[in-house]
Amino acid sequence: MMGRVIAIWSLALISFFVWWMIREAGNTSSGSTRVLLESGVPQDQVEEITLEYGGDRTLRFVRDGVSWRQVEPFSVGVDAFSARQIAVVASSLKSSDFVEIGDDQAGLEQAARLGFDEPAVRVTWRWGDQSRVLVLGNRTLAGRGWARLEGEKVAWLVESSLHERLIDMDSRLWRDRALLSEAGVETRGIEITVGDASVRLKSELDGWRLTSPVTARGDAAAISEWLSEVSRASTEGYLFDRPRSLDPFGLEPPVAVVRLTQRDGTTRCVLIGDPIGVGSTERYGLVEGSPTILRLNEDAQKSLVPSAALFVDPTGTAVGRQDVGSLEVRPVEGADFTLTRDFDRWILEFDGKEGSVEVPRQAVEGLLGQLTSARASEIEFLEYPSELEYAVVILFDLDGLPLDTVRVIRDPNDGRWALENGDGVLRIFPPGMQPALRPADFGVLTP
């Protein structure tokens, strides 16, 4: 008995499905499966995509080289893969059912019934002087929907994958999440402002240089690594488009601003605002020129706003050890002396006194290495503590011309050392540094 009931219900459901398809399609014909866009869309040649929705909503994307950008209704970066997928999905649509739509009243009614009088979306691809327009109509049962090439009198019943991408998916998910993807070798200026404090750097012919909060040598390797990290920094998501005011998000004025200047003079800027919620580590953000509020997680914030110390060259001087011909050492306590290179030897002479003595080469090379190559473990922006000065070392080139002056500081409390060469930056070293700055350190007694 139960089997007969199940059979009857099954036949009823099949009959209903057949009736619905006949009602939906009218004079639908069947044939062999075909690809809707037989000539396809040249995915690698498309330069512009326009999506026209009902209610006067239009999205327009334009390609610039390998990158894509939404230009309507406002400008924002678009993920290249997502833009390409619109053509990829459309080119893969297949159908075996179609409806012929005439120009008479019956044809107009048929078009309206299939959703083409007010289409869900009208897609236009343009490349060179060519274009292709696909109109999407209503969706039906079993994951299918109607589509029609503009200008053709046939509507095709296809898989609804393109409907799902263009209608169901939030278009904000197509946007490029990179904040400062331009960061890299073309960057020539960096400015990071937090409240009233700012860090500014400029790329010059001889390398990077800080101009704020002090004027100092930049660490080229650290800056390059930071720019690489910033180029990968991304938003967690897009929250609001075109808000009436930036005040509720703490973006007018912002809490922090990160601005990069490129070789061609163009700038790119990210604004960081208030926390999204009480106790939240995430903050509101905004890319200048784009009216979209972003969500920035803690990692993105740390990448964008590091300590100013990160950018400072941690070595005592920009002079290379191979360029040094002599060193004049002036200890705060004890006699001044000079170390002079003589081919592969080093000669020590006391200032104002006759006579000289050869000293161990490794001792002098060790001091040179500490002054020119050793990297500080800490960086501090402090006023020079003259009361802690241990010695002053003047570096000369092979012709006897001065190259740089390095002041050596020692903290008697914790034994740490510091080097400073007139830029207002203390480069801190551990107690074990122990630079050779007394004649006795070279095995020579003061006369």
BELFEN-V840367 format. One record per residue. SS is DSSP state (H for helix, E for strand, - for the rest). PSI is psi in degrees with one decimal (999 if undefined). OMEGA is omega in whole degrees, 0 to 359 (NA if undefined). Layout:
SS | PSI | OMEGA
SS | PSI | OMEGA
This chain:
- | -47.4 | 181
H | -37.3 | 180
H | -38.5 | 179
H | -38.3 | 179
H | -44.6 | 180
H | -41.6 | 180
H | -42.2 | 180
H | -44.5 | 179
H | -37.2 | 179
H | -46.1 | 179
H | -36.9 | 179
H | -42.8 | 180
H | -40.8 | 179
H | -42.1 | 179
H | -41.3 | 179
H | -41.4 | 180
H | -44.5 | 179
H | -42.5 | 179
H | -40.5 | 182
H | -42.0 | 181
H | -38.6 | 178
H | -42.6 | 178
H | -38.6 | 184
H | -43.2 | 188
H | -18.3 | 180
- | -115.3 | 182
- | 48.9 | 179
- | 138.8 | 178
E | 156.1 | 179
E | 149.3 | 178
E | -162.1 | 179
E | 150.0 | 180
E | 135.3 | 178
E | 155.7 | 174
E | 129.3 | 185
- | -51.4 | 179
- | 82.9 | 186
- | -39.1 | 179
- | -4.6 | 174
- | -177.5 | 174
- | 123.1 | 181
- | 91.6 | 190
- | -36.4 | 183
- | -4.9 | 181
- | -15.0 | 183
- | 130.5 | 182
- | -18.7 | 183
E | 140.3 | 177
E | 131.1 | 178
E | 128.9 | 177
E | 116.3 | 181
E | 113.4 | 180
E | 169.7 | 174
- | 160.7 | 180
- | 25.6 | 177
- | 28.4 | 176
E | 123.2 | 182
E | 135.0 | 172
E | 130.3 | 179
E | 130.6 | 182
E | 139.0 | 181
E | 137.8 | 180
E | 138.4 | 175
E | 97.2 | 185
- | -117.9 | 180
- | -5.9 | 182
E | 156.3 | 179
E | 152.9 | 179
E | 134.7 | 171
E | 128.1 | 181
E | -10.9 | 178
E | 130.6 | 12
- | -8.1 | 174
- | 169.3 | 185
- | 129.3 | 175
E | 146.9 | 180
E | 148.0 | 180
E | 137.6 | 177
- | 125.0 | 184
H | -37.5 | 180
H | -43.9 | 181
H | -40.7 | 178
H | -41.8 | 181
H | -34.7 | 183
H | -25.4 | 178
H | -42.7 | 178
H | -37.0 | 181
H | -48.1 | 181
H | -42.6 | 180
H | -40.0 | 183
H | -17.1 | 182
- | -4.2 | 183
- | 131.9 | 180
E | 152.0 | 180
E | 149.9 | 173
E | -1.6 | 182
E | 143.5 | 179
E | 164.6 | 177
E | 130.6 | 175
E | 132.1 | 183
- | 116.6 | 181
- | 177.6 | 180
- | -4.0 | 182
- | -176.5 | 182
H | -39.3 | 179
H | -39.0 | 179
H | -39.2 | 178
H | -40.7 | 178
H | -39.2 | 178
H | -43.4 | 179
H | -40.9 | 179
H | -39.2 | 181
H | -31.5 | 180
- | -3.6 | 175
- | 17.2 | 182
- | -8.5 | 176
- | -35.4 | 173
- | 78.0 | 187
- | 151.8 | 178
- | -42.3 | 178
E | 145.5 | 177
E | 119.7 | 185
E | 128.5 | 178
E | 124.5 | 173
E | 137.3 | 177
E | 137.9 | 174
E | 127.4 | 185
- | -129.2 | 177
- | 15.8 | 180
E | 159.8 | 178
E | 162.6 | 176
E | 135.5 | 184
E | 128.3 | 178
E | 130.5 | 181
E | 129.5 | 179
E | 129.3 | 179
E | -146.1 | 183
E | 156.6 | 171
E | 152.0 | 180
- | -162.4 | 179
- | 167.3 | 172
- | 33.5 | 174
- | 40.9 | 180
E | 164.7 | 180
E | 168.3 | 182
E | 139.3 | 178
E | 150.0 | 184
E | 129.1 | 173
E | 126.7 | 183
- | 132.7 | 182
- | -16.1 | 178
- | 151.6 | 181
- | 25.1 | 180
E | 134.7 | 173
E | 137.0 | 185
E | 141.8 | 175
E | 111.9 | 188
E | 172.1 | 173
E | 149.6 | 185
- | 19.4 | 183
H | -36.8 | 179
H | -37.7 | 174
H | -45.3 | 183
H | -41.2 | 181
H | -44.1 | 187
H | -23.1 | 185
H | -47.5 | 184
H | -36.6 | 185
- | 137.1 | 176
- | 120.0 | 184
H | -17.5 | 177
H | -22.6 | 178
H | -14.7 | 179
H | -13.6 | 187
E | 149.0 | 177
- | 126.2 | 183
- | -7.3 | 180
E | 138.3 | 181
- | -47.4 | 182
- | 63.0 | 184
- | -19.2 | 181
- | -13.5 | 182
- | 132.9 | 180
- | -147.2 | 187
- | -20.7 | 180
- | -4.6 | 181
E | 132.3 | 182
E | -12.5 | 179
E | 142.7 | 179
E | 132.9 | 176
E | 122.8 | 179
E | 118.8 | 182
E | 128.8 | 175
E | 107.1 | 185
- | -124.9 | 179
- | -6.9 | 181
E | 145.8 | 180
E | 151.0 | 173
E | 125.9 | 179
E | 136.5 | 178
E | 149.9 | 179
E | 134.8 | 178
E | 120.8 | 180
E | 178.5 | 183
- | -34.2 | 182
- | 11.9 | 176
E | -171.4 | 181
E | 145.6 | 178
E | 132.8 | 172
E | 138.3 | 173
E | -9.9 | 178
E | 139.5 | 7
- | -9.8 | 175
- | 168.5 | 173
- | 111.7 | 186
E | 164.7 | 177
E | 138.1 | 176
E | 152.0 | 178
- | 100.7 | 186
H | -42.2 | 182
H | -44.6 | 181
H | -39.0 | 180
H | -41.7 | 178
H | -42.1 | 179
H | -40.0 | 179
H | -44.5 | 179
H | -38.5 | 178
H | -41.5 | 179
H | -40.9 | 180
H | -37.0 | 180
H | -22.4 | 180
H | -9.9 | 181
- | 138.5 | 185
E | 161.2 | 176
- | 151.9 | 176
- | -18.1 | 180
E | 166.2 | 179
E | 125.5 | 188
E | -52.9 | 184
E | 140.4 | 176
E | 133.4 | 174
- | 60.6 | 176
- | 153.2 | 180
- | -32.3 | 181
- | 150.3 | 177
- | -8.7 | 183
H | -45.4 | 183
H | -15.8 | 183
H | 3.2 | 181
- | 29.3 | 183
E | 5.5 | 180
- | 85.0 | 3
- | 161.0 | 180
E | 160.8 | 175
- | -38.3 | 180
E | 153.1 | 180
E | 133.1 | 176
E | 119.5 | 184
E | 130.6 | 177
E | 139.1 | 176
E | 128.6 | 183
E | 172.0 | 181
- | -37.9 | 183
- | 5.2 | 177
- | -8.6 | 179
- | 151.9 | 180
E | 154.8 | 177
E | 132.6 | 190
E | 138.6 | 174
E | 130.8 | 177
E | 138.4 | 179
E | 130.6 | 185
E | -148.1 | 185
E | 162.7 | 172
E | 146.3 | 182
- | -32.9 | 179
- | 169.6 | 179
- | 124.5 | 180
- | -1.6 | 182
- | 142.8 | 175
- | -11.6 | 178
- | 147.5 | 181
E | 158.8 | 173
E | 147.9 | 178
E | 167.6 | 180
E | 132.3 | 172
E | 123.0 | 183
- | 132.6 | 182
- | -10.0 | 178
- | 122.8 | 185
- | 47.0 | 182
E | 127.4 | 178
E | 131.5 | 184
E | 164.1 | 171
E | 121.2 | 180
E | 122.1 | 179
- | 177.1 | 185
H | -37.4 | 180
H | -42.9 | 179
H | -39.9 | 180
H | -43.2 | 180
H | -35.8 | 179
H | -42.0 | 184
H | -33.5 | 186
- | 79.2 | 178
- | 176.4 | 175
- | 143.9 | 179
H | -27.9 | 181
H | -25.4 | 181
H | -33.8 | 188
H | -8.1 | 186
E | 135.5 | 175
- | 120.7 | 186
- | 2.1 | 179
- | 157.4 | 186
- | -25.0 | 182
- | 157.6 | 177
- | -6.0 | 181
- | 137.1 | 175
- | 143.5 | 184
H | -31.0 | 181
H | -17.1 | 181
H | -6.1 | 184
- | 124.5 | 177
- | -26.9 | 179
E | 159.3 | 177
E | 132.4 | 173
E | 117.8 | 184
E | 127.1 | 181
E | 89.3 | 179
E | 148.6 | 176
- | -35.8 | 176
- | 121.6 | 180
- | 175.8 | 185
- | 146.0 | 174
- | 147.6 | 179
E | 163.7 | 181
E | 139.1 | 175
E | 122.1 | 185
E | 135.7 | 179
E | 132.3 | 176
E | 88.1 | 188
- | -113.6 | 181
- | 14.9 | 178
E | 161.9 | 173
E | 133.3 | 184
E | 132.8 | 178
E | 132.1 | 177
E | 138.6 | 176
E | 139.4 | 182
- | 130.9 | 177
- | 7.8 | 181
- | 145.0 | 180
- | 157.8 | 177
- | 151.9 | 179
- | 163.2 | 181
E | 139.6 | 176
E | 137.1 | 181
E | 161.1 | 181
- | 128.7 | 182
H | -41.8 | 183
H | -29.4 | 179
H | -43.0 | 180
H | -42.3 | 179
H | -34.2 | 177
H | -43.0 | 178
H | -43.8 | 178
H | -41.5 | 179
H | -39.9 | 179
H | -36.5 | 182
H | -34.8 | 189
H | -24.7 | 189
- | -31.6 | 184
- | 138.2 | 181
- | 127.3 | 182
- | 148.8 | 177
- | -21.1 | 179
E | 155.2 | 175
E | 131.8 | 178
E | 139.0 | 176
- | 91.9 | 184
- | 155.8 | 173
- | 140.0 | 186
- | 121.2 | 181
- | 82.8 | 185
H | -27.9 | 181
H | -16.2 | 179
H | 8.1 | 183
E | 133.6 | 182
E | -40.2 | 179
E | 163.0 | 174
E | 132.5 | 181
E | 123.0 | 178
E | 126.8 | 181
E | 133.7 | 178
E | 152.6 | 177
- | -174.6 | 184
- | -19.3 | 178
- | 3.9 | 178
- | 9.8 | 179
- | 139.6 | 183
E | 137.9 | 179
E | -45.0 | 183
E | 161.0 | 176
E | 125.9 | 180
E | 124.8 | 178
E | 134.1 | 184
E | 130.4 | 183
E | 145.5 | 175
E | 129.1 | 178
- | 112.8 | 183
- | -17.3 | 183
- | -47.6 | 182
- | -0.7 | 176
- | 2.5 | 181
- | 154.8 | 180
E | 161.1 | 176
E | 146.5 | 176
E | 143.4 | 179
E | 134.2 | 181
- | 40.1 | 172
- | 7.4 | 182
- | 6.1 | 178
- | 15.2 | 180
- | 127.6 | 175
E | 121.8 | 177
E | 111.3 | 191
E | 136.8 | 179
E | 155.0 | 181
- | 164.9 | 181
H | -28.7 | 182
H | -2.8 | 182
H | -52.5 | 175
- | 66.0 | 179
- | 146.5 | 180
- | 100.6 | 185
- | 17.5 | 175
- | 147.4 | 178
H | -34.7 | 180
H | -26.2 | 179
H | -17.3 | 178
H | 10.3 | 179
- | 25.1 | 182
- | 134.6 | 177
- | 141.8 | 179
- | 128.3 | 182
- | 999 | NA
